[in-house]
Amino acid sequence: MEALLVLTSLPDEASARALAAHVVDARLAACVNILAPCRSVYRWQGKLEDASEVPLLIKTTTQRYSGLEAAIRARHPYELPEIIAIPITAGLPAYLGWLAAETAPTSP
């Protein structure tokens, strides 16, 4: 099992909560931290943008990543959402075991 930390940002707390609940309920993630709103400055379609966003820290596994990415894309209001996966190379073994158990698909 290889653990991942996936980053994304949503435009508001309601959409962040809805996405977090969906991916945890679907076992695509073991845990999602919804962070405090922040300012994001970026260029989009040639225009400088300055927006308030709600960052999410999503803990999952490489085995569940493709399903997680699909769920984010399907429920994200942005045309091009930020979805970045960072490998977790070390961590508390008991926590990583919990992460693996919580993202294991359930039997039908």
N, CA, C and O of each residue as an XYZ file, in Angstrom:
432
protein
N       0.846     -1.174      0.000
C       0.000      0.000      0.000
C       0.884      1.226      0.000
O       1.766      1.371      0.847
N       0.644      2.113     -0.959
C       1.361      3.380     -1.007
C       0.373      4.498     -0.721
O      -0.637      4.630     -1.412
N       0.659      5.300      0.291
C      -0.232      6.382      0.701
C       0.069      7.649     -0.094
O       1.204      7.892     -0.503
N      -0.978      8.452     -0.302
C      -0.857      9.721     -1.016
C      -1.542     10.824     -0.229
O      -2.521     10.586      0.479
N      -1.014     12.039     -0.362
C      -1.670     13.249      0.102
C      -2.090     13.995     -1.157
O      -1.241     14.392     -1.956
N      -3.382     14.186     -1.339
C      -3.904     14.847     -2.536
C      -4.399     16.235     -2.141
O      -5.129     16.397     -1.163
N      -3.989     17.222     -2.916
C      -4.371     18.607     -2.665
C      -5.352     19.079     -3.722
O      -5.188     18.795     -4.908
N      -6.369     19.798     -3.284
C      -7.276     20.495     -4.186
C      -7.831     21.685     -3.428
O      -7.695     21.773     -2.208
N      -8.457     22.602     -4.155
C      -9.075     23.781     -3.541
C     -10.446     23.978     -4.157
O     -10.640     23.778     -5.356
N     -11.394     24.372     -3.320
C     -12.763     24.628     -3.748
C     -13.088     26.101     -3.511
O     -12.413     26.758     -2.719
N     -14.108     26.627     -4.182
C     -14.394     28.051     -4.062
C     -15.082     28.462     -2.762
O     -15.089     29.643     -2.416
N     -15.671     27.486     -2.028
C     -16.379     27.850     -0.801
C     -16.453     26.635      0.128
O     -16.180     25.504     -0.273
N     -16.827     26.905      1.374
C     -16.858     25.838      2.375
C     -17.929     24.795      2.076
O     -17.712     23.607      2.314
N     -19.074     25.215      1.562
C     -20.148     24.254      1.289
C     -19.704     23.216      0.254
O     -19.938     22.022      0.444
N     -19.072     23.650     -0.827
C     -18.618     22.688     -1.838
C     -17.471     21.843     -1.308
O     -17.346     20.674     -1.674
N     -16.629     22.417     -0.449
C     -15.535     21.656      0.156
C     -16.089     20.553      1.066
O     -15.618     19.417      1.022
N     -17.085     20.889      1.885
C     -17.689     19.902      2.775
C     -18.387     18.789      1.991
O     -18.296     17.613      2.344
N     -19.075     19.176      0.937
C     -19.789     18.180      0.131
C     -18.813     17.210     -0.525
O     -19.039     16.000     -0.513
N     -17.739     17.728     -1.091
C     -16.742     16.855     -1.729
C     -16.072     15.965     -0.694
O     -15.897     14.769     -0.927
N     -15.696     16.531      0.444
C     -15.043     15.745      1.495
C     -15.948     14.605      1.956
O     -15.495     13.468      2.087
N     -17.202     14.896      2.199
C     -18.128     13.860      2.658
C     -18.287     12.767      1.606
O     -18.321     11.582      1.939
N     -18.382     13.160      0.345
C     -18.557     12.166     -0.707
C     -17.360     11.220     -0.808
O     -17.539     10.003     -0.858
N     -16.141     11.765     -0.840
C     -14.978     10.888     -1.060
C     -14.693     10.004      0.144
O     -14.195      8.891     -0.024
N     -14.995     10.466      1.353
C     -14.813      9.609      2.529
C     -15.904      8.541      2.556
O     -15.617      7.372      2.816
N     -17.144      8.928      2.293
C     -18.238      7.960      2.284
C     -18.023      6.881      1.221
O     -18.374      5.721      1.434
N     -17.445      7.262      0.074
C     -17.186      6.306     -1.012
C     -15.892      5.522     -0.798
O     -15.514      4.712     -1.645
N     -15.211      5.754      0.326
C     -13.953      5.078      0.668
C     -12.836      5.401     -0.325
O     -11.888      4.630     -0.473
N     -12.955      6.536     -0.997
C     -11.888      6.997     -1.890
C     -10.815      7.724     -1.102
O      -9.703      7.920     -1.594
N     -11.139      8.124      0.112
C     -10.212      8.797      1.016
C     -10.513      8.342      2.437
O     -11.659      8.046      2.777
N      -9.484      8.289      3.253
C      -9.672      7.942      4.662
C     -10.039      9.171      5.477
O     -10.779      9.078      6.457
N      -9.518     10.322      5.070
C      -9.687     11.552      5.838
C      -9.488     12.736      4.902
O      -8.658     12.692      3.993
N     -10.254     13.787      5.133
C     -10.069     15.042      4.392
C     -10.024     16.171      5.405
O     -10.953     16.340      6.195
N      -8.954     16.938      5.383
C      -8.873     18.146      6.198
C      -9.345     19.316      5.345
O      -8.834     19.547      4.250
N     -10.321     20.045      5.859
C     -10.811     21.255      5.207
C     -10.142     22.421      5.919
O     -10.406     22.678      7.094
N      -9.285     23.115      5.209
C      -8.510     24.188      5.822
C      -9.269     25.519      5.768
O     -10.310     25.634      5.121
N      -8.728     26.501      6.454
C      -9.308     27.842      6.452
C      -9.193     28.444      5.054
O      -8.254     28.142      4.317
N     -10.148     29.291      4.694
C     -10.056     29.944      3.382
C      -8.729     30.682      3.221
O      -8.157     31.190      4.186
N      -8.263     30.726      1.988
C      -7.020     31.422      1.678
C      -7.216     32.219      0.393
O      -8.241     32.081     -0.275
N      -6.250     33.040      0.050
C      -6.273     33.783     -1.204
C      -5.393     33.047     -2.191
O      -4.285     32.627     -1.858
N      -5.888     32.893     -3.402
C      -5.107     32.295     -4.485
C      -4.980     33.321     -5.599
O      -5.969     33.902     -6.047
N      -3.757     33.530     -6.035
C      -3.485     34.448     -7.137
C      -2.894     33.622     -8.263
O      -1.904     32.918     -8.062
N      -3.490     33.700     -9.447
C      -3.058     32.878    -10.578
C      -3.499     33.530    -11.878
O      -4.338     34.432    -11.889
N      -2.926     33.062    -12.958
C      -3.326     33.537    -14.277
C      -4.237     32.476    -14.891
O      -3.892     31.294    -14.923
N      -5.398     32.905    -15.377
C      -6.332     31.997    -16.033
C      -6.828     32.647    -17.311
O      -7.404     33.736    -17.292
N      -6.596     31.962    -18.421
C      -6.996     32.421    -19.742
C      -6.522     33.843    -20.008
O      -7.260     34.688    -20.514
N      -5.247     34.078    -19.644
C      -4.597     35.357    -19.912
C      -4.930     36.482    -18.952
O      -4.455     37.604    -19.124
N      -5.744     36.195    -17.939
C      -6.154     37.233    -16.994
C      -5.670     36.895    -15.591
O      -5.741     35.741    -15.168
N      -5.181     37.892    -14.872
C      -4.748     37.708    -13.493
C      -5.984     37.572    -12.605
O      -6.873     38.423    -12.628
N      -6.027     36.500    -11.829
C      -7.160     36.235    -10.940
C      -6.703     36.306     -9.485
O      -5.556     35.989     -9.173
N      -7.594     36.718     -8.611
C      -7.363     36.778     -7.166
C      -8.655     36.284     -6.525
O      -9.668     36.983     -6.547
N      -8.620     35.079     -5.953
C      -9.853     34.462     -5.466
C      -9.675     33.885     -4.072
O      -8.570     33.511     -3.677
N     -10.768     33.820     -3.336
C     -10.799     33.118     -2.065
C     -11.086     31.646     -2.373
O     -11.972     31.331     -3.168
N     -10.327     30.751     -1.738
C     -10.519     29.318     -1.944
C     -10.376     28.586     -0.620
O      -9.770     29.091      0.325
N     -10.950     27.376     -0.568
C     -10.864     26.522      0.613
C     -10.022     25.305      0.241
O     -10.481     24.450     -0.516
N      -8.793     25.213      0.763
C      -7.925     24.071      0.448
C      -8.365     22.796      1.172
O      -8.862     22.835      2.298
N      -8.165     21.665      0.488
C      -8.427     20.356      1.080
C      -7.150     19.529      1.061
O      -6.405     19.552      0.081
N      -6.897     18.804      2.138
C      -5.824     17.829      2.229
C      -6.504     16.463      2.318
O      -7.171     16.157      3.306
N      -6.331     15.656      1.292
C      -7.043     14.388      1.178
C      -6.039     13.243      1.314
O      -5.056     13.183      0.574
N      -6.289     12.335      2.263
C      -5.409     11.183      2.458
C      -6.026      9.959      1.809
O      -7.158      9.586      2.118
N      -5.269      9.327      0.896
C      -5.758      8.173      0.159
C      -4.588      7.250     -0.163
O      -3.496      7.399      0.386
N      -4.831      6.295     -1.061
C      -3.786      5.375     -1.508
C      -3.669      5.436     -3.026
O      -4.564      5.929     -3.713
N      -2.558      4.929     -3.534
C      -2.384      4.899     -4.988
C      -3.469      4.035     -5.636
O      -3.894      4.312     -6.758
N      -3.913      2.999     -4.941
C      -4.949      2.123     -5.487
C      -6.277      2.857     -5.665
O      -7.048      2.514     -6.561
N      -6.557      3.846     -4.842
C      -7.834      4.567     -4.889
C      -7.728      5.907     -5.627
O      -8.728      6.604     -5.804
N      -6.506      6.262     -6.058
C      -6.308      7.584     -6.651
C      -7.161      7.835     -7.890
O      -7.767      8.902     -7.991
N      -7.234      6.914     -8.823
C      -7.973      7.182    -10.059
C      -9.454      7.425     -9.770
O     -10.063      8.299    -10.387
N     -10.031      6.680     -8.858
C     -11.421      6.915     -8.473
C     -11.600      8.248     -7.774
O     -12.588      8.949     -7.997
N     -10.636      8.599     -6.922
C     -10.678      9.890     -6.236
C     -10.593     11.031     -7.242
O     -11.367     11.986     -7.173
N      -9.655     10.932     -8.172
C      -9.512     11.980     -9.187
C     -10.804     12.140     -9.983
O     -11.241     13.262    -10.236
N     -11.412     11.032    -10.374
C     -12.665     11.085    -11.133
C     -13.772     11.747    -10.309
O     -14.554     12.536    -10.841
N     -13.840     11.430     -9.019
C     -14.859     12.028     -8.156
C     -14.649     13.528     -7.999
O     -15.609     14.298     -8.020
N     -13.400     13.941     -7.842
C     -13.108     15.375     -7.730
C     -13.516     16.079     -9.026
O     -14.200     17.102     -8.994
N     -13.096     15.529    -10.154
C     -13.410     16.154    -11.439
C     -14.923     16.251    -11.671
O     -15.409     17.256    -12.189
N     -15.661     15.209    -11.290
C     -17.112     15.182    -11.508
C     -17.853     16.191    -10.629
O     -18.907     16.692    -11.019
N     -17.314     16.491     -9.450
C     -18.022     17.343     -8.489
C     -17.408     18.721     -8.321
O     -17.912     19.530     -7.543
N     -16.341     18.998     -9.030
C     -15.638     20.267     -8.866
C     -16.216     21.317     -9.804
O     -16.431     21.041    -10.985
N     -16.470     22.519     -9.293
C     -17.074     23.541    -10.151
C     -16.108     24.205    -11.146
O     -16.552     24.888    -12.068
N     -14.802     24.011    -10.969
C     -13.841     24.651    -11.862
C     -13.675     23.857    -13.154
O     -13.777     22.630    -13.163
N     -13.424     24.559    -14.216
C     -13.136     23.922    -15.497
C     -11.858     23.089    -15.407
O     -11.780     21.997    -15.970
N     -10.867     23.607    -14.701
C      -9.586     22.925    -14.526
C      -9.219     22.938    -13.041
O      -8.533     23.854    -12.588
N      -9.665     21.936    -12.276
C      -9.364     21.924    -10.843
C      -7.912     21.554    -10.565
O      -7.290     20.789    -11.301
N      -7.403     22.111     -9.499
C      -6.098     21.688     -8.993
C      -6.275     20.310     -8.373
O      -7.082     20.134     -7.459
N      -5.526     19.336     -8.866
C      -5.484     18.005     -8.249
C      -4.023     17.586     -8.283
O      -3.485     17.266     -9.343
N      -3.386     17.591     -7.120
C      -1.965     17.268     -7.012
C      -1.808     16.146     -5.999
O      -2.302     16.254     -4.877
N      -1.134     15.076     -6.376
C      -0.905     13.948     -5.471
C       0.565     13.900     -5.072
O       1.454     13.936     -5.922
N       0.802     13.819     -3.778
C       2.155     13.768     -3.226
C       2.323     12.442     -2.491
O       1.544     12.139     -1.587
N       3.322     11.649     -2.858
C       3.537     10.382     -2.144
C       3.896     10.624     -0.675
O       4.660     11.534     -0.354
N       3.342      9.813      0.192
C       3.705      9.835      1.612
C       4.763      8.755      1.791
O       4.463      7.564      1.722
N       5.981      9.171      2.017
C       7.090      8.223      2.065
C       7.334      7.648      3.457
O       8.019      6.635      3.599
N       6.777      8.290      4.485
C       6.926      7.792      5.853
C       5.759      8.312      6.673
O       5.150      9.330      6.345
N       5.460      7.593      7.747
C       4.379      8.011      8.634
C       4.215      7.003      9.748
O       4.808      5.925      9.715
N       3.416      7.352     10.727
C       3.147      6.462     11.835
C       2.516      5.190     11.276
O       1.457      5.262     10.652
N       3.135      4.027     11.482
C       2.612      2.790     10.898
C       1.144      2.532     11.225
O       0.392      2.099     10.351
N       0.726      2.781     12.433
C      -0.668      2.540     12.801
C      -1.611      3.458     12.012
O      -2.688      3.028     11.599
N      -1.215      4.707     11.804
C      -2.037      5.632     11.018
C      -2.114      5.174      9.567
O      -3.189      5.174      8.969
N      -0.983      4.786      9.006
C      -0.973      4.332      7.615
C      -1.789      3.050      7.448
O      -2.415      2.847      6.408
N      -1.787      2.194      8.452
C      -2.627      1.002      8.419
C      -4.107      1.357      8.454
O      -4.916      0.756      7.748
N      -4.455      2.338      9.281
C      -5.830      2.818      9.335
C      -6.240      3.403      7.985
O      -7.338      3.138      7.496
N      -5.356      4.197      7.387
C      -5.624      4.799      6.080
C      -5.918      3.708      5.053
O      -6.870      3.823      4.281
N      -5.116      2.666      5.041
C      -5.313      1.553      4.093
C      -6.646      0.848      4.350
O      -7.367      0.513      3.410
N      -6.969      0.626      5.625
C      -8.218     -0.069      5.944
C      -9.442      0.762      5.563
O     -10.438      0.220      5.084
N      -9.369      2.068      5.774
C     -10.513      2.939      5.494
C     -10.729      3.182      4.004
O     -11.812      3.607      3.602
N      -9.737      2.926      3.196
C      -9.887      3.117      1.746
C     -10.035      1.803      0.999
O     -10.164      1.795     -0.226
N     -10.017      0.693      1.725
C     -10.206     -0.612      1.074
C     -11.643     -0.715      0.600
O     -12.568     -0.408      1.351
N     -11.839     -1.144     -0.639
C     -13.221     -1.298     -1.120
C     -13.979     -2.308     -0.263
O     -13.415     -3.305      0.190
N     -15.241     -2.040     -0.051
C     -16.066     -2.964      0.724
C     -16.619     -4.048     -0.201
O     -16.753     -3.837     -1.406
N     -16.927     -5.172      0.355
C     -17.494     -6.278     -0.427
C     -18.947     -5.942     -0.775
O     -19.649     -5.321      0.023
N     -19.395     -6.351     -1.961
C     -20.792     -6.061     -2.335
C     -21.787     -6.832     -1.494
O     -22.995     -6.696     -1.688
